[in-house]
Amino acid sequence: MKLNRLQSALVIGAVISLAACEKDVHNIADTPTGPTETLPVFREVIPTDINQDGFDFMEKMQGQWVGKNRVIADDYEWFSFDYRAISASHVHGIFEGGTMGNLLTSFFVTDFKDTRTIMARNGGVLNGIYRSSYFVLDSVSTDGSGKYYRFVDAVGGIGVMSMELKFNGDSLYFNAYTSKLGNVVPPTRHMTFKAQKNISYLAETVAQELNYPQNIPAWDFSDGFNETDLYVEQGNDKAKSATFLSQVPGIDDVITLGQIAADPFRVEDHPTLSFLNVALQKNDTVTGKTAFVYLSESPLTDEWGAIQWTDEAAFNSVLKFPEIIAESDEFLFTYLHPGDYYVNVVMDQNQDGFISPGDVTSISQLVTVTPEDLTEITISNISIQN
């Protein structure tokens, strides 16, 4: 495995930025380029009836996807998302950005505007700001390069935010567009993820256990949203987006902020999902250094703690990869799928932001995360010089 392929995944500071991007950024996904014409901020949302077409999205989305990601103007040559079912009609994935925050996107069957459809929930906590936005499937089409699905903001429509996904066999093309909650018109491309399905059995095992996918509502949005709870910017009298937002100085935990934001579908409402707290027992050699923490399906080190640099399959099995600032000695994984994970810790000894020779590692340690529970592990053997 080439070192720079993993390095690109570690420079994650801008991954969940809400800033807009340049209009002329090359679209690495090679899919429709999204909204380019001037659109009204409010545009009627007409849900797609998945009883007619589109329900197959739920089957296609599940799996661990590995590929490259462009966020704004930054390219990450290696990136991973792990999507698994958490109920019979809900598939969920999250990118843990580390002490900076996280980003999740889940897709679930629901009733909305008297239509059986699919909605997406996107958001997380970024620098102490909680945001949760809801999207509705409004377009499905098929052409010679695969099947295409578009999700738009459930209140403002495509003029506010949208996501488009195209599947062709085991290939995924995923674009996201933002208008900063209706303030930048037209919306601009925020993210492009181009990937291949790498690990299937983790999602397939859960799907069998939950009898996924089923065309039944995972959450009831038949009455829409309580408009008094939606985020309304100062100076406006009406919400432009199906977004719930909160920020309270001194509070950064996802449960409390979700309650303050009045998010109708919070982390504690998600079945199956768990928490994992990883405590780092640092010695004098690694104190004051940034930590890279990996959850992977395969161990990243040998039995003596040396990183297996050439084992591409092992590194492609990485499911979560947060970066932990030097001042923190623990990290809480949220919205985590239950199951077995190898925990791998790398201390960035030269503080270059990359895994490189000379960094100090731990021996890969197996942990079992149980459903709807808090699992804790302490990594105390961070002492192997690479």
C-alpha positions as CSV (number, residue, x, y, z in Angstrom):
1,M,0.0,0.0,0.0
2,K,1.3,3.5,-0.9
3,L,1.7,5.7,2.1
4,N,0.2,8.8,0.5
5,R,-3.1,6.9,0.0
6,L,-3.6,6.7,3.7
7,Q,-2.1,10.1,4.4
8,S,-4.8,11.8,2.4
9,A,-7.4,10.3,4.7
10,L,-5.8,11.8,7.7
11,V,-5.9,15.4,6.8
12,I,-9.5,15.8,7.7
13,G,-10.0,19.3,9.0
14,A,-12.0,20.6,6.1
15,V,-14.1,17.4,5.5
16,I,-17.2,18.7,7.3
17,S,-16.8,22.4,6.7
18,L,-20.1,24.0,5.6
19,A,-18.4,26.5,3.3
20,A,-19.3,26.7,-0.4
21,C,-17.0,25.6,-3.1
22,E,-15.9,27.0,-6.5
23,K,-18.3,26.4,-9.3
24,D,-15.6,25.2,-11.7
25,V,-14.3,22.3,-9.5
26,H,-13.9,19.2,-11.6
27,N,-16.6,16.6,-10.8
28,I,-14.6,13.4,-10.2
29,A,-17.8,11.4,-9.9
30,D,-18.8,12.0,-13.6
31,T,-22.5,12.2,-12.7
32,P,-25.0,15.0,-13.3
33,T,-23.5,18.3,-12.0
34,G,-26.4,19.2,-9.8
35,P,-28.3,22.6,-9.7
36,T,-26.5,25.2,-11.8
37,E,-29.3,27.5,-12.8
38,T,-30.6,30.2,-10.5
39,L,-33.3,28.5,-8.4
40,P,-35.8,30.0,-5.9
41,V,-34.9,29.3,-2.3
42,F,-38.3,27.7,-1.8
43,R,-39.2,25.1,-4.4
44,E,-42.0,22.6,-4.0
45,V,-40.9,19.2,-2.9
46,I,-42.7,16.4,-4.7
47,P,-41.6,13.0,-3.1
48,T,-41.0,10.0,-5.3
49,D,-43.4,7.1,-4.6
50,I,-41.1,4.1,-3.9
51,N,-44.0,1.8,-4.5
52,Q,-43.5,2.8,-8.1
53,D,-39.7,3.1,-8.3
54,G,-36.8,3.8,-6.0
55,F,-37.1,1.3,-3.1
56,D,-34.1,-0.6,-4.5
57,F,-32.0,2.2,-3.3
58,M,-32.1,0.7,0.2
59,E,-30.5,-2.5,-1.0
60,K,-27.9,-0.7,-3.1
61,M,-26.7,1.7,-0.4
62,Q,-25.6,-0.9,2.2
63,G,-21.9,-1.9,2.4
64,Q,-18.5,-0.5,3.2
65,W,-17.4,1.9,0.4
66,V,-13.8,2.8,-0.2
67,G,-12.7,5.4,-2.7
68,K,-11.7,9.0,-3.2
69,N,-13.4,12.1,-1.9
70,R,-13.3,15.7,-3.0
71,V,-14.6,18.2,-0.4
72,I,-14.8,21.8,-1.6
73,A,-11.4,22.0,-3.4
74,D,-9.5,19.4,-1.4
75,D,-8.9,15.9,-2.7
76,Y,-8.6,12.9,-0.4
77,E,-7.3,9.9,-2.3
78,W,-8.5,7.4,0.3
79,F,-11.8,7.6,2.1
80,S,-14.3,5.2,3.6
81,F,-18.0,5.1,4.6
82,D,-19.6,2.1,6.3
83,Y,-23.4,1.8,5.7
84,R,-25.3,-0.9,7.5
85,A,-29.0,-1.4,8.4
86,I,-30.1,-0.4,11.9
87,S,-33.7,-1.6,11.4
88,A,-35.7,-3.3,8.7
89,S,-36.0,0.0,6.7
90,H,-33.1,2.2,7.8
91,V,-29.5,2.2,6.6
92,H,-26.9,4.3,8.4
93,G,-23.3,5.5,8.0
94,I,-21.1,8.0,9.7
95,F,-17.7,9.7,9.3
96,E,-16.1,10.4,12.7
97,G,-13.9,13.5,12.2
98,G,-12.4,13.2,15.7
99,T,-12.3,15.9,18.3
100,M,-13.4,18.4,15.7
101,G,-16.8,16.7,15.1
102,N,-18.5,14.1,13.0
103,L,-20.8,13.8,9.9
104,L,-23.5,11.2,9.4
105,T,-26.0,10.4,6.6
106,S,-28.7,7.8,7.0
107,F,-31.5,6.8,4.7
108,F,-34.9,5.5,5.8
109,V,-38.3,4.6,4.5
110,T,-41.1,6.9,5.7
111,D,-44.4,8.5,4.7
112,F,-44.2,12.2,3.7
113,K,-46.8,14.3,2.0
114,D,-49.1,11.3,1.6
115,T,-46.4,9.4,-0.2
116,R,-44.4,6.3,0.7
117,T,-40.8,7.5,0.1
118,I,-37.3,7.6,1.3
119,M,-35.8,10.4,3.4
120,A,-32.2,11.1,4.4
121,R,-30.9,12.6,7.6
122,N,-27.6,14.4,7.4
123,G,-25.6,16.3,10.0
124,G,-23.6,15.9,13.2
125,V,-21.6,18.0,15.6
126,L,-19.0,20.3,14.2
127,N,-16.9,22.5,16.6
128,G,-19.8,22.5,19.1
129,I,-22.5,23.2,16.6
130,Y,-25.2,20.6,16.2
131,R,-27.0,20.4,12.9
132,S,-29.5,17.8,11.6
133,S,-31.0,18.3,8.1
134,Y,-33.7,16.2,6.3
135,F,-33.9,15.4,2.6
136,V,-36.6,13.7,0.5
137,L,-36.2,11.4,-2.5
138,D,-37.6,13.4,-5.4
139,S,-36.0,11.9,-8.6
140,V,-35.1,8.4,-9.8
141,S,-33.8,7.6,-13.3
142,T,-31.9,4.9,-15.1
143,D,-29.4,5.2,-18.0
144,G,-26.6,3.3,-19.5
145,S,-24.2,4.3,-16.7
146,G,-26.4,3.2,-13.8
147,K,-29.3,4.2,-11.6
148,Y,-29.6,7.7,-10.3
149,Y,-31.3,9.0,-7.1
150,R,-31.7,12.6,-5.9
151,F,-32.6,13.8,-2.4
152,V,-33.6,17.4,-1.8
153,D,-34.1,19.6,1.3
154,A,-37.5,18.5,2.7
155,V,-38.6,22.2,3.2
156,G,-36.8,24.3,0.6
157,G,-36.2,21.7,-2.1
158,I,-33.3,21.6,-4.5
159,G,-32.8,25.4,-4.2
160,V,-31.5,24.9,-0.7
161,M,-29.6,21.5,-0.5
162,S,-29.5,18.3,-2.4
163,M,-27.7,15.0,-2.6
164,E,-27.4,12.8,-5.7
165,L,-26.2,9.2,-5.8
166,K,-25.6,6.9,-8.8
167,F,-24.9,3.2,-8.6
168,N,-23.4,1.1,-11.4
169,G,-22.8,-2.5,-10.1
170,D,-20.5,-2.1,-7.1
171,S,-19.6,1.5,-8.0
172,L,-21.0,4.5,-6.1
173,Y,-20.9,8.1,-7.1
174,F,-22.1,10.5,-4.4
175,N,-22.4,14.3,-4.8
176,A,-23.7,16.8,-2.2
177,Y,-24.7,20.5,-2.8
178,T,-25.2,23.3,-0.3
179,S,-26.5,26.8,-0.2
180,K,-25.5,27.6,3.4
181,L,-29.2,27.0,4.4
182,G,-30.6,29.1,1.6
183,N,-28.1,32.0,1.6
184,V,-26.0,31.1,-1.5
185,V,-28.0,30.8,-4.7
186,P,-27.6,28.6,-6.6
187,P,-26.3,25.8,-4.4
188,T,-22.7,24.8,-5.0
189,R,-21.0,21.4,-4.9
190,H,-19.7,20.6,-1.5
191,M,-18.6,17.0,-1.7
192,T,-18.0,14.3,-4.4
193,F,-17.3,10.7,-3.3
194,K,-16.4,8.1,-5.9
195,A,-16.0,4.6,-4.5
196,Q,-16.2,0.8,-4.8
197,K,-18.0,-1.5,-2.5
198,N,-15.1,-3.2,-0.5
199,I,-16.6,-5.1,2.4
200,S,-20.1,-6.6,1.9
201,Y,-20.5,-9.3,4.5
202,L,-20.8,-6.9,7.5
203,A,-23.9,-5.2,6.0
204,E,-25.2,-8.5,4.7
205,T,-25.0,-10.2,8.1
206,V,-27.0,-7.4,9.7
207,A,-29.5,-7.3,6.9
208,Q,-30.3,-11.0,7.4
209,E,-30.7,-10.4,11.1
210,L,-33.1,-7.5,10.7
211,N,-34.8,-8.8,7.5
212,Y,-33.7,-5.7,5.7
213,P,-34.8,-4.0,3.5
214,Q,-38.6,-3.8,4.1
215,N,-40.9,-1.2,2.6
216,I,-42.3,-0.1,6.0
217,P,-41.8,3.3,7.7
218,A,-38.8,3.5,10.0
219,W,-40.0,6.9,11.3
220,D,-43.3,8.7,10.8
221,F,-43.0,12.0,9.0
222,S,-46.5,11.9,7.5
223,D,-47.3,15.1,9.3
224,G,-44.1,16.8,8.2
225,F,-42.2,18.9,10.7
226,N,-43.1,21.1,13.6
227,E,-42.3,24.5,12.0
228,T,-41.7,26.1,15.4
229,D,-38.7,23.7,15.9
230,L,-37.0,24.3,12.6
231,Y,-34.0,26.6,12.5
232,V,-34.8,30.1,11.5
233,E,-32.0,32.6,10.9
234,Q,-32.0,35.9,12.7
235,G,-33.9,38.4,10.7
236,N,-36.2,35.8,9.0
237,D,-39.7,34.8,10.0
238,K,-39.7,31.4,8.4
239,A,-37.3,28.5,8.0
240,K,-35.7,28.0,4.6
241,S,-34.5,24.5,5.3
242,A,-35.6,21.3,7.1
243,T,-32.8,21.8,9.6
244,F,-32.5,21.6,13.4
245,L,-29.6,23.5,14.9
246,S,-28.2,24.3,18.4
247,Q,-25.1,25.7,20.0
248,V,-24.6,26.2,23.7
249,P,-21.2,27.3,25.1
250,G,-19.7,24.6,27.2
251,I,-21.9,21.8,25.8
252,D,-20.7,19.6,23.0
253,D,-22.3,16.2,23.5
254,V,-24.6,15.0,20.8
255,I,-27.4,13.9,23.1
256,T,-27.9,17.2,24.9
257,L,-27.4,19.3,21.8
258,G,-29.9,17.2,19.9
259,Q,-32.5,17.7,22.6
260,I,-31.9,21.5,22.7
261,A,-32.2,21.6,18.9
262,A,-35.6,19.8,19.1
263,D,-34.4,17.4,16.5
264,P,-37.4,15.0,16.0
265,F,-35.1,12.0,15.3
266,R,-32.1,12.0,17.6
267,V,-29.3,9.6,18.3
268,E,-31.1,8.0,21.2
269,D,-34.1,7.2,18.9
270,H,-31.9,5.1,16.5
271,P,-32.2,1.4,17.2
272,T,-29.1,-0.9,17.4
273,L,-26.5,1.9,17.4
274,S,-23.9,2.1,20.1
275,F,-21.2,4.1,21.7
276,L,-17.5,3.2,22.1
277,N,-15.2,5.2,24.4
278,V,-11.5,4.8,23.6
279,A,-9.1,5.9,26.4
280,L,-5.5,6.5,25.6
281,Q,-2.9,5.7,28.3
282,K,0.0,7.8,27.1
283,N,3.6,7.6,28.2
284,D,6.1,10.4,28.2
285,T,7.2,9.6,24.7
286,V,3.8,10.2,23.1
287,T,2.3,12.8,25.4
288,G,1.6,16.1,23.6
289,K,1.2,14.3,20.2
290,T,-1.8,14.0,17.9
291,A,-3.4,10.6,17.8
292,F,-4.9,8.8,14.8
293,V,-7.4,6.2,16.0
294,Y,-8.6,3.6,13.6
295,L,-11.5,1.1,13.9
296,S,-10.9,-1.6,11.3
297,E,-12.2,-5.0,10.3
298,S,-8.7,-6.4,10.1
299,P,-5.6,-5.6,12.3
300,L,-3.3,-2.9,11.0
301,T,-0.3,-4.1,12.9
302,D,1.5,-7.4,13.4
303,E,1.7,-9.1,16.8
304,W,4.6,-6.9,17.8
305,G,2.8,-3.6,16.9
306,A,4.6,-2.8,13.6
307,I,2.4,-1.3,10.9
308,Q,1.9,-3.5,7.9
309,W,2.6,-0.8,5.3
310,T,2.2,-3.1,2.3
311,D,-1.1,-4.7,3.4
312,E,-3.5,-2.8,1.3
313,A,-6.5,-5.1,2.1
314,A,-6.0,-4.4,5.9
315,F,-5.9,-0.6,5.4
316,N,-8.9,-0.8,3.1
317,S,-10.8,-2.5,6.0
318,V,-10.7,0.8,8.0
319,L,-14.2,1.7,9.0
320,K,-13.6,4.8,11.2
321,F,-10.6,7.0,11.3
322,P,-10.8,10.1,13.7
323,E,-7.9,12.4,14.5
324,I,-7.6,13.2,18.2
325,I,-5.9,16.5,19.3
326,A,-2.9,16.2,21.6
327,E,-4.7,17.6,24.6
328,S,-7.3,14.7,24.6
329,D,-6.7,11.3,26.2
330,E,-10.0,9.7,25.1
331,F,-12.5,9.8,22.3
332,L,-16.2,8.7,22.2
333,F,-17.4,7.1,18.9
334,T,-21.1,7.8,18.4
335,Y,-23.8,6.3,16.2
336,L,-21.5,3.2,16.0
337,H,-22.7,0.0,14.4
338,P,-22.3,-2.9,16.9
339,G,-19.9,-5.7,16.1
340,D,-16.2,-6.5,16.3
341,Y,-13.5,-3.9,15.6
342,Y,-9.8,-3.7,15.8
343,V,-8.7,-0.6,17.6
344,N,-5.4,0.8,16.2
345,V,-3.7,3.9,17.6
346,V,-0.9,5.8,15.9
347,M,0.8,8.8,17.6
348,D,2.0,11.4,15.1
349,Q,5.5,11.9,16.5
350,N,6.8,14.4,14.0
351,Q,3.4,16.2,13.9
352,D,3.3,16.3,10.1
353,G,-0.4,15.2,10.0
354,F,0.4,11.9,8.3
355,I,1.3,8.3,9.3
356,S,5.0,8.1,8.6
357,P,8.1,6.2,9.7
358,G,9.1,7.1,13.3
359,D,5.5,7.3,14.5
360,V,4.6,5.3,17.6
361,T,1.8,2.7,17.5
362,S,-0.1,0.3,19.6
363,I,-0.7,-3.3,18.9
364,S,-4.1,-3.8,17.2
365,Q,-6.6,-4.7,19.9
366,L,-10.0,-6.4,19.3
367,V,-13.1,-5.0,20.9
368,T,-16.7,-6.2,20.7
369,V,-19.3,-3.4,20.6
370,T,-22.7,-4.6,21.9
371,P,-26.0,-3.1,20.6
372,E,-27.5,0.0,22.2
373,D,-24.7,0.1,24.8
374,L,-21.6,2.0,25.8
375,T,-18.5,-0.1,25.4
376,E,-15.2,1.2,26.9
377,I,-11.6,0.2,26.1
378,T,-8.2,1.5,27.3
379,I,-5.2,1.4,24.9
380,S,-2.1,1.2,27.1
381,N,0.5,-0.2,24.8
382,I,1.2,2.8,22.7
383,S,5.0,2.3,22.6
384,I,6.1,0.6,19.4
385,Q,8.4,2.7,17.3
386,N,7.9,2.3,13.6
